[in-house]
Amino acid sequence: MSLSNFFLPQIVEVQGFSAGINYGVDKVRFPSPVKVGQSVRAGAELVEVTEVKGGLQTLMRITIEIEGEERPACVIDAISRWLL
């Protein structure tokens, strides 16, 4: 789960806001363990955007995949606030 903060800035670029705030997580799942030596990669899907006072709130689904495995290591529904 901690890798999501490493991967997300490499996947998503947000412009036009004065600040971005990690507002929390809605749901976290760990379908499969990562074994020593396995490589992982991440992808992100923008699930929802909601207007809130002073900016926007986003729900981003981050999936951390394991190379050669069918099931992901982790799926995180991350909530962020983007302030104008």
Biopython code that builds the backbone (N, CA, C, O; Angstrom):
import numpy as np
from Bio.PDB.StructureBuilder import StructureBuilder

atoms = [
    (1, "MET", "N", (0.828, -1.187, 0.000)),
    (1, "MET", "CA", (0.000, 0.000, 0.000)),
    (1, "MET", "C", (0.875, 1.254, 0.000)),
    (1, "MET", "O", (0.534, 2.250, -0.638)),
    (2, "SER", "N", (1.987, 1.206, 0.706)),
    (2, "SER", "CA", (2.852, 2.385, 0.762)),
    (2, "SER", "C", (3.444, 2.715, -0.602)),
    (2, "SER", "O", (3.823, 3.862, -0.840)),
    (3, "LEU", "N", (3.534, 1.745, -1.500)),
    (3, "LEU", "CA", (4.058, 2.004, -2.836)),
    (3, "LEU", "C", (3.139, 2.896, -3.665)),
    (3, "LEU", "O", (3.581, 3.481, -4.653)),
    (4, "SER", "N", (1.878, 3.009, -3.282)),
    (4, "SER", "CA", (0.960, 3.856, -4.053)),
    (4, "SER", "C", (1.443, 5.305, -4.073)),
    (4, "SER", "O", (1.285, 5.988, -5.085)),
    (5, "ASN", "N", (2.022, 5.779, -2.985)),
    (5, "ASN", "CA", (2.550, 7.147, -2.943)),
    (5, "ASN", "C", (3.794, 7.306, -3.806)),
    (5, "ASN", "O", (4.123, 8.418, -4.218)),
    (6, "PHE", "N", (4.481, 6.217, -4.080)),
    (6, "PHE", "CA", (5.628, 6.238, -4.986)),
    (6, "PHE", "C", (5.160, 6.245, -6.443)),
    (6, "PHE", "O", (5.661, 7.020, -7.258)),
    (7, "PHE", "N", (4.198, 5.380, -6.763)),
    (7, "PHE", "CA", (3.757, 5.218, -8.147)),
    (7, "PHE", "C", (2.854, 6.346, -8.648)),
    (7, "PHE", "O", (2.989, 6.768, -9.797)),
    (8, "LEU", "N", (1.949, 6.838, -7.826)),
    (8, "LEU", "CA", (0.914, 7.764, -8.298)),
    (8, "LEU", "C", (1.466, 9.012, -8.993)),
    (8, "LEU", "O", (0.963, 9.357, -10.062)),
    (9, "PRO", "N", (2.475, 9.714, -8.446)),
    (9, "PRO", "CA", (2.991, 10.889, -9.159)),
    (9, "PRO", "C", (3.624, 10.545, -10.511)),
    (9, "PRO", "O", (3.742, 11.414, -11.375)),
    (10, "GLN", "N", (4.026, 9.297, -10.699)),
    (10, "GLN", "CA", (4.592, 8.872, -11.977)),
    (10, "GLN", "C", (3.505, 8.552, -13.004)),
    (10, "GLN", "O", (3.765, 8.538, -14.207)),
    (11, "ILE", "N", (2.287, 8.294, -12.522)),
    (11, "ILE", "CA", (1.177, 7.895, -13.389)),
    (11, "ILE", "C", (0.278, 9.079, -13.732)),
    (11, "ILE", "O", (-0.172, 9.209, -14.871)),
    (12, "VAL", "N", (0.017, 9.938, -12.756)),
    (12, "VAL", "CA", (-0.975, 11.003, -12.889)),
    (12, "VAL", "C", (-0.317, 12.364, -12.695)),
    (12, "VAL", "O", (0.459, 12.568, -11.761)),
    (13, "GLU", "N", (-0.639, 13.290, -13.594)),
    (13, "GLU", "CA", (-0.174, 14.667, -13.442)),
    (13, "GLU", "C", (-1.402, 15.566, -13.322)),
    (13, "GLU", "O", (-2.268, 15.571, -14.198)),
    (14, "VAL", "N", (-1.466, 16.317, -12.239)),
    (14, "VAL", "CA", (-2.589, 17.218, -11.997)),
    (14, "VAL", "C", (-2.065, 18.650, -12.053)),
    (14, "VAL", "O", (-1.080, 18.978, -11.392)),
    (15, "GLN", "N", (-2.722, 19.506, -12.841)),
    (15, "GLN", "CA", (-2.290, 20.893, -12.994)),
    (15, "GLN", "C", (-3.435, 21.838, -12.662)),
    (15, "GLN", "O", (-4.605, 21.461, -12.722)),
    (16, "GLY", "N", (-3.082, 23.074, -12.312)),
    (16, "GLY", "CA", (-4.077, 24.117, -12.110)),
    (16, "GLY", "C", (-4.620, 24.230, -10.704)),
    (16, "GLY", "O", (-5.610, 24.927, -10.482)),
    (17, "PHE", "N", (-4.000, 23.564, -9.754)),
    (17, "PHE", "CA", (-4.453, 23.617, -8.366)),
    (17, "PHE", "C", (-3.324, 24.111, -7.478)),
    (17, "PHE", "O", (-2.152, 23.873, -7.770)),
    (18, "SER", "N", (-3.670, 24.796, -6.396)),
    (18, "SER", "CA", (-2.648, 25.325, -5.486)),
    (18, "SER", "C", (-2.099, 24.260, -4.558)),
    (18, "SER", "O", (-0.966, 24.374, -4.088)),
    (19, "ALA", "N", (-2.885, 23.222, -4.283)),
    (19, "ALA", "CA", (-2.429, 22.164, -3.371)),
    (19, "ALA", "C", (-3.213, 20.886, -3.611)),
    (19, "ALA", "O", (-4.375, 20.911, -4.015)),
    (20, "GLY", "N", (-2.549, 19.777, -3.352)),
    (20, "GLY", "CA", (-3.190, 18.467, -3.380)),
    (20, "GLY", "C", (-3.061, 17.840, -2.007)),
    (20, "GLY", "O", (-1.988, 17.872, -1.406)),
    (21, "ILE", "N", (-4.142, 17.271, -1.508)),
    (21, "ILE", "CA", (-4.148, 16.703, -0.159)),
    (21, "ILE", "C", (-4.587, 15.244, -0.238)),
    (21, "ILE", "O", (-5.600, 14.923, -0.859)),
    (22, "ASN", "N", (-3.810, 14.364, 0.399)),
    (22, "ASN", "CA", (-4.221, 12.968, 0.540)),
    (22, "ASN", "C", (-5.310, 12.958, 1.604)),
    (22, "ASN", "O", (-5.029, 13.158, 2.785)),
    (23, "TYR", "N", (-6.553, 12.727, 1.187)),
    (23, "TYR", "CA", (-7.704, 12.832, 2.078)),
    (23, "TYR", "C", (-8.027, 11.508, 2.767)),
    (23, "TYR", "O", (-8.786, 11.472, 3.736)),
    (24, "GLY", "N", (-7.444, 10.422, 2.258)),
    (24, "GLY", "CA", (-7.652, 9.118, 2.882)),
    (24, "GLY", "C", (-7.950, 8.039, 1.862)),
    (24, "GLY", "O", (-7.801, 8.242, 0.657)),
    (25, "VAL", "N", (-8.375, 6.883, 2.364)),
    (25, "VAL", "CA", (-8.741, 5.776, 1.480)),
    (25, "VAL", "C", (-10.146, 5.298, 1.822)),
    (25, "VAL", "O", (-10.558, 5.292, 2.982)),
    (26, "ASP", "N", (-10.861, 4.902, 0.789)),
    (26, "ASP", "CA", (-12.222, 4.413, 0.969)),
    (26, "ASP", "C", (-12.221, 2.901, 1.149)),
    (26, "ASP", "O", (-13.004, 2.358, 1.928)),
    (27, "LYS", "N", (-11.337, 2.231, 0.423)),
    (27, "LYS", "CA", (-11.325, 0.776, 0.441)),
    (27, "LYS", "C", (-9.932, 0.296, 0.037)),
    (27, "LYS", "O", (-9.329, 0.847, -0.885)),
    (28, "VAL", "N", (-9.420, -0.729, 0.722)),
    (28, "VAL", "CA", (-8.128, -1.335, 0.391)),
    (28, "VAL", "C", (-8.303, -2.849, 0.394)),
    (28, "VAL", "O", (-8.904, -3.419, 1.305)),
    (29, "ARG", "N", (-7.764, -3.492, -0.649)),
    (29, "ARG", "CA", (-7.812, -4.957, -0.721)),
    (29, "ARG", "C", (-6.419, -5.482, -1.063)),
    (29, "ARG", "O", (-5.675, -4.845, -1.809)),
    (30, "PHE", "N", (-6.073, -6.649, -0.513)),
    (30, "PHE", "CA", (-4.795, -7.307, -0.769)),
    (30, "PHE", "C", (-5.064, -8.714, -1.310)),
    (30, "PHE", "O", (-4.956, -9.685, -0.561)),
    (31, "PRO", "N", (-5.411, -8.845, -2.597)),
    (31, "PRO", "CA", (-5.792, -10.142, -3.152)),
    (31, "PRO", "C", (-4.666, -11.180, -3.216)),
    (31, "PRO", "O", (-4.930, -12.380, -3.146)),
    (32, "SER", "N", (-3.409, -10.725, -3.350)),
    (32, "SER", "CA", (-2.321, -11.677, -3.534)),
    (32, "SER", "C", (-1.032, -11.130, -2.915)),
    (32, "SER", "O", (-0.752, -9.939, -3.046)),
    (33, "PRO", "N", (-0.244, -11.975, -2.245)),
    (33, "PRO", "CA", (1.013, -11.509, -1.655)),
    (33, "PRO", "C", (2.103, -11.331, -2.716)),
    (33, "PRO", "O", (2.090, -11.997, -3.751)),
    (34, "VAL", "N", (3.038, -10.430, -2.445)),
    (34, "VAL", "CA", (4.208, -10.241, -3.298)),
    (34, "VAL", "C", (5.345, -11.048, -2.688)),
    (34, "VAL", "O", (5.704, -10.862, -1.525)),
    (35, "LYS", "N", (5.904, -11.945, -3.491)),
    (35, "LYS", "CA", (7.001, -12.782, -3.014)),
    (35, "LYS", "C", (8.330, -12.082, -3.266)),
    (35, "LYS", "O", (8.432, -11.230, -4.148)),
    (36, "VAL", "N", (9.333, -12.440, -2.499)),
    (36, "VAL", "CA", (10.670, -11.861, -2.640)),
    (36, "VAL", "C", (11.137, -12.020, -4.083)),
    (36, "VAL", "O", (11.064, -13.106, -4.658)),
    (37, "GLY", "N", (11.619, -10.918, -4.656)),
    (37, "GLY", "CA", (12.151, -10.943, -6.011)),
    (37, "GLY", "C", (11.145, -10.670, -7.109)),
    (37, "GLY", "O", (11.540, -10.487, -8.260)),
    (38, "GLN", "N", (9.857, -10.634, -6.796)),
    (38, "GLN", "CA", (8.851, -10.350, -7.820)),
    (38, "GLN", "C", (8.824, -8.857, -8.134)),
    (38, "GLN", "O", (9.014, -8.024, -7.248)),
    (39, "SER", "N", (8.587, -8.528, -9.398)),
    (39, "SER", "CA", (8.469, -7.137, -9.829)),
    (39, "SER", "C", (7.012, -6.705, -9.776)),
    (39, "SER", "O", (6.104, -7.496, -10.032)),
    (40, "VAL", "N", (6.808, -5.439, -9.440)),
    (40, "VAL", "CA", (5.460, -4.881, -9.396)),
    (40, "VAL", "C", (5.386, -3.638, -10.267)),
    (40, "VAL", "O", (6.396, -2.992, -10.544)),
    (41, "ARG", "N", (4.179, -3.318, -10.689)),
    (41, "ARG", "CA", (3.902, -2.086, -11.432)),
    (41, "ARG", "C", (2.529, -1.612, -10.997)),
    (41, "ARG", "O", (1.766, -2.363, -10.390)),
    (42, "ALA", "N", (2.217, -0.366, -11.310)),
    (42, "ALA", "CA", (0.936, 0.186, -10.870)),
    (42, "ALA", "C", (0.212, 0.865, -12.022)),
    (42, "ALA", "O", (0.821, 1.358, -12.972)),
    (43, "GLY", "N", (-1.091, 0.870, -11.904)),
    (43, "GLY", "CA", (-1.954, 1.600, -12.819)),
    (43, "GLY", "C", (-2.992, 2.349, -12.002)),
    (43, "GLY", "O", (-3.241, 2.010, -10.845)),
    (44, "ALA", "N", (-3.593, 3.361, -12.595)),
    (44, "ALA", "CA", (-4.590, 4.152, -11.873)),
    (44, "ALA", "C", (-5.771, 4.454, -12.789)),
    (44, "ALA", "O", (-5.618, 4.643, -13.996)),
    (45, "GLU", "N", (-6.940, 4.492, -12.186)),
    (45, "GLU", "CA", (-8.184, 4.797, -12.891)),
    (45, "GLU", "C", (-8.923, 5.871, -12.102)),
    (45, "GLU", "O", (-9.161, 5.716, -10.904)),
    (46, "LEU", "N", (-9.286, 6.957, -12.775)),
    (46, "LEU", "CA", (-10.080, 8.002, -12.143)),
    (46, "LEU", "C", (-11.526, 7.528, -12.099)),
    (46, "LEU", "O", (-12.172, 7.392, -13.138)),
    (47, "VAL", "N", (-12.036, 7.277, -10.892)),
    (47, "VAL", "CA", (-13.366, 6.694, -10.716)),
    (47, "VAL", "C", (-14.430, 7.766, -10.565)),
    (47, "VAL", "O", (-15.532, 7.631, -11.098)),
    (48, "GLU", "N", (-14.104, 8.842, -9.836)),
    (48, "GLU", "CA", (-15.128, 9.850, -9.528)),
    (48, "GLU", "C", (-14.470, 11.197, -9.255)),
    (48, "GLU", "O", (-13.399, 11.267, -8.652)),
    (49, "VAL", "N", (-15.122, 12.264, -9.704)),
    (49, "VAL", "CA", (-14.712, 13.638, -9.399)),
    (49, "VAL", "C", (-15.931, 14.357, -8.843)),
    (49, "VAL", "O", (-17.002, 14.348, -9.450)),
    (50, "THR", "N", (-15.757, 14.984, -7.674)),
    (50, "THR", "CA", (-16.849, 15.677, -7.007)),
    (50, "THR", "C", (-16.405, 17.090, -6.660)),
    (50, "THR", "O", (-15.296, 17.292, -6.166)),
    (51, "GLU", "N", (-17.269, 18.071, -6.917)),
    (51, "GLU", "CA", (-16.969, 19.438, -6.494)),
    (51, "GLU", "C", (-17.157, 19.546, -4.990)),
    (51, "GLU", "O", (-18.161, 19.087, -4.446)),
    (52, "VAL", "N", (-16.178, 20.162, -4.315)),
    (52, "VAL", "CA", (-16.253, 20.443, -2.883)),
    (52, "VAL", "C", (-15.863, 21.900, -2.685)),
    (52, "VAL", "O", (-15.305, 22.526, -3.586)),
    (53, "LYS", "N", (-16.152, 22.433, -1.524)),
    (53, "LYS", "CA", (-15.829, 23.829, -1.246)),
    (53, "LYS", "C", (-14.322, 24.046, -1.417)),
    (53, "LYS", "O", (-13.513, 23.396, -0.755)),
    (54, "GLY", "N", (-13.961, 24.960, -2.305)),
    (54, "GLY", "CA", (-12.562, 25.305, -2.523)),
    (54, "GLY", "C", (-11.832, 24.469, -3.549)),
    (54, "GLY", "O", (-10.640, 24.679, -3.774)),
    (55, "GLY", "N", (-12.529, 23.507, -4.191)),
    (55, "GLY", "CA", (-11.833, 22.700, -5.187)),
    (55, "GLY", "C", (-12.581, 21.454, -5.604)),
    (55, "GLY", "O", (-13.803, 21.460, -5.753)),
    (56, "LEU", "N", (-11.825, 20.384, -5.791)),
    (56, "LEU", "CA", (-12.394, 19.114, -6.237)),
    (56, "LEU", "C", (-11.936, 17.974, -5.336)),
    (56, "LEU", "O", (-10.872, 18.037, -4.720)),
    (57, "GLN", "N", (-12.750, 16.945, -5.273)),
    (57, "GLN", "CA", (-12.358, 15.709, -4.598)),
    (57, "GLN", "C", (-12.366, 14.602, -5.643)),
    (57, "GLN", "O", (-13.313, 14.483, -6.422)),
    (58, "THR", "N", (-11.307, 13.791, -5.660)),
    (58, "THR", "CA", (-11.229, 12.695, -6.616)),
    (58, "THR", "C", (-11.144, 11.354, -5.891)),
    (58, "THR", "O", (-10.597, 11.246, -4.794)),
    (59, "LEU", "N", (-11.696, 10.354, -6.536)),
    (59, "LEU", "CA", (-11.542, 8.971, -6.090)),
    (59, "LEU", "C", (-10.761, 8.264, -7.189)),
    (59, "LEU", "O", (-11.240, 8.122, -8.314)),
    (60, "MET", "N", (-9.558, 7.825, -6.850)),
    (60, "MET", "CA", (-8.663, 7.180, -7.799)),
    (60, "MET", "C", (-8.453, 5.733, -7.368)),
    (60, "MET", "O", (-8.078, 5.473, -6.224)),
    (61, "ARG", "N", (-8.693, 4.791, -8.277)),
    (61, "ARG", "CA", (-8.447, 3.374, -7.978)),
    (61, "ARG", "C", (-7.037, 3.031, -8.458)),
    (61, "ARG", "O", (-6.749, 3.055, -9.655)),
    (62, "ILE", "N", (-6.176, 2.715, -7.510)),
    (62, "ILE", "CA", (-4.786, 2.366, -7.800)),
    (62, "ILE", "C", (-4.652, 0.853, -7.677)),
    (62, "ILE", "O", (-4.995, 0.272, -6.647)),
    (63, "THR", "N", (-4.152, 0.226, -8.727)),
    (63, "THR", "CA", (-3.968, -1.222, -8.732)),
    (63, "THR", "C", (-2.482, -1.523, -8.857)),
    (63, "THR", "O", (-1.841, -1.122, -9.828)),
    (64, "ILE", "N", (-1.937, -2.227, -7.877)),
    (64, "ILE", "CA", (-0.538, -2.642, -7.912)),
    (64, "ILE", "C", (-0.511, -4.100, -8.360)),
    (64, "ILE", "O", (-0.993, -4.996, -7.666)),
    (65, "GLU", "N", (0.070, -4.308, -9.544)),
    (65, "GLU", "CA", (0.092, -5.625, -10.168)),
    (65, "GLU", "C", (1.434, -6.311, -9.946)),
    (65, "GLU", "O", (2.463, -5.656, -9.781)),
    (66, "ILE", "N", (1.406, -7.637, -9.944)),
    (66, "ILE", "CA", (2.610, -8.448, -9.803)),
    (66, "ILE", "C", (2.919, -9.059, -11.168)),
    (66, "ILE", "O", (2.053, -9.673, -11.792)),
    (67, "GLU", "N", (4.156, -8.886, -11.624)),
    (67, "GLU", "CA", (4.546, -9.431, -12.919)),
    (67, "GLU", "C", (4.345, -10.950, -12.948)),
    (67, "GLU", "O", (4.811, -11.673, -12.068)),
    (68, "GLY", "N", (3.638, -11.409, -13.986)),
    (68, "GLY", "CA", (3.414, -12.834, -14.164)),
    (68, "GLY", "C", (2.274, -13.421, -13.347)),
    (68, "GLY", "O", (2.036, -14.628, -13.404)),
    (69, "GLU", "N", (1.571, -12.597, -12.594)),
    (69, "GLU", "CA", (0.461, -13.072, -11.761)),
    (69, "GLU", "C", (-0.860, -12.524, -12.295)),
    (69, "GLU", "O", (-0.916, -11.413, -12.823)),
    (70, "GLU", "N", (-1.910, -13.308, -12.151)),
    (70, "GLU", "CA", (-3.235, -12.886, -12.607)),
    (70, "GLU", "C", (-3.883, -11.903, -11.630)),
    (70, "GLU", "O", (-4.527, -10.940, -12.046)),
    (71, "ARG", "N", (-3.709, -12.150, -10.343)),
    (71, "ARG", "CA", (-4.349, -11.306, -9.320)),
    (71, "ARG", "C", (-3.390, -10.202, -8.869)),
    (71, "ARG", "O", (-2.189, -10.442, -8.750)),
    (72, "PRO", "N", (-3.904, -9.001, -8.620)),
    (72, "PRO", "CA", (-3.043, -7.907, -8.158)),
    (72, "PRO", "C", (-2.608, -8.095, -6.708)),
    (72, "PRO", "O", (-3.206, -8.864, -5.955)),
    (73, "ALA", "N", (-1.567, -7.383, -6.343)),
    (73, "ALA", "CA", (-1.094, -7.396, -4.956)),
    (73, "ALA", "C", (-1.984, -6.528, -4.083)),
    (73, "ALA", "O", (-2.270, -6.873, -2.936)),
    (74, "CYS", "N", (-2.424, -5.392, -4.635)),
    (74, "CYS", "CA", (-3.168, -4.427, -3.832)),
    (74, "CYS", "C", (-4.063, -3.583, -4.737)),
    (74, "CYS", "O", (-3.672, -3.216, -5.845)),
    (75, "VAL", "N", (-5.258, -3.284, -4.259)),
    (75, "VAL", "CA", (-6.173, -2.370, -4.947)),
    (75, "VAL", "C", (-6.626, -1.347, -3.912)),
    (75, "VAL", "O", (-7.187, -1.702, -2.875)),
    (76, "ILE", "N", (-6.375, -0.069, -4.209)),
    (76, "ILE", "CA", (-6.642, 1.010, -3.256)),
    (76, "ILE", "C", (-7.592, 2.015, -3.894)),
    (76, "ILE", "O", (-7.345, 2.467, -5.013)),
    (77, "ASP", "N", (-8.665, 2.371, -3.211)),
    (77, "ASP", "CA", (-9.522, 3.478, -3.628)),
    (77, "ASP", "C", (-9.101, 4.693, -2.808)),
    (77, "ASP", "O", (-9.521, 4.865, -1.664)),
    (78, "ALA", "N", (-8.260, 5.533, -3.415)),
    (78, "ALA", "CA", (-7.660, 6.674, -2.717)),
    (78, "ALA", "C", (-8.458, 7.948, -2.974)),
    (78, "ALA", "O", (-8.864, 8.226, -4.102)),
    (79, "ILE", "N", (-8.673, 8.709, -1.919)),
    (79, "ILE", "CA", (-9.413, 9.969, -2.006)),
    (79, "ILE", "C", (-8.424, 11.122, -1.865)),
    (79, "ILE", "O", (-7.623, 11.155, -0.931)),
    (80, "SER", "N", (-8.490, 12.068, -2.805)),
    (80, "SER", "CA", (-7.633, 13.251, -2.764)),
    (80, "SER", "C", (-8.488, 14.497, -2.886)),
    (80, "SER", "O", (-9.553, 14.485, -3.503)),
    (81, "ARG", "N", (-8.002, 15.571, -2.288)),
    (81, "ARG", "CA", (-8.630, 16.890, -2.451)),
    (81, "ARG", "C", (-7.653, 17.777, -3.208)),
    (81, "ARG", "O", (-6.460, 17.809, -2.905)),
    (82, "TRP", "N", (-8.170, 18.490, -4.189)),
    (82, "TRP", "CA", (-7.373, 19.408, -5.003)),
    (82, "TRP", "C", (-7.943, 20.805, -4.803)),
    (82, "TRP", "O", (-9.086, 21.077, -5.171)),
    (83, "LEU", "N", (-7.140, 21.687, -4.219)),
    (83, "LEU", "CA", (-7.603, 23.025, -3.852)),
    (83, "LEU", "C", (-7.231, 24.048, -4.915)),
    (83, "LEU", "O", (-6.132, 24.021, -5.470)),
    (84, "LEU", "N", (-8.179, 24.958, -5.189)),
    (84, "LEU", "CA", (-7.949, 26.030, -6.173)),
    (84, "LEU", "C", (-7.145, 27.147, -5.569)),
    (84, "LEU", "O", (-6.854, 28.134, -6.245)),
]
sb = StructureBuilder()
sb.init_structure("model")
sb.init_model(0)
sb.init_chain("A")
sb.init_seg("    ")
for serial, (resi, resn, name, xyz) in enumerate(atoms, 1):
    if name == "N":
        sb.init_residue(resn, " ", resi, " ")
    sb.init_atom(name, np.array(xyz, "f"), 0.0, 1.0, " ", f" {name:<3s}", serial, name[0])
structure = sb.get_structure()
